[in-house]
Amino acid sequence: PPRPPKAEGAIEGGENKPRRRSHRGGRGRRRSGGQGGENPAPKSEA
């Protein structure tokens, strides 16, 4: 879902899109980790 059940939705008034992108630093970092952001795992790439 584009809007997770978080408390951020209330802060922005329902639009927490630019918000979660800030504290997450991207949507492919923690989801896939292919960019090597938070989990640079060479074992997965190799």
C-alpha positions in Angstrom: 0.0 0.0 0.0 1.1 3.6 -0.7 0.1 4.7 2.8 1.2 2.4 5.6 -0.7 2.5 8.9 1.7 4.9 10.7 1.3 8.0 12.8 2.9 10.0 10.0 -0.3 10.2 8.1 -1.8 12.4 10.7 1.1 14.8 10.7 0.9 15.6 7.0 -2.8 15.3 6.9 -3.0 12.1 5.0 -0.1 12.8 2.6 2.9 11.2 4.1 4.5 10.4 0.8 7.3 13.0 0.9 7.6 12.2 4.6 8.3 8.5 4.5 10.7 9.1 1.7 12.8 11.4 3.8 13.3 9.2 6.8 13.6 6.1 4.6 16.0 7.6 2.2 14.3 5.8 -0.7 11.9 3.0 -1.3 14.4 0.4 -2.7 16.8 0.7 0.2 15.1 -1.3 2.9 12.8 -3.2 0.6 15.2 -4.7 -1.8 18.6 -3.5 -0.6 19.9 -3.7 -4.2 21.2 -0.1 -4.1 23.4 -1.0 -1.2 21.9 1.6 1.2 21.3 0.1 4.6 22.2 -3.4 3.8 25.2 -3.6 1.5 25.3 -7.4 1.3 27.8 -8.6 -1.3 26.7 -12.2 -0.7 23.3 -11.4 -2.2 24.8 -9.6 -5.3 27.5 -12.2 -5.8 
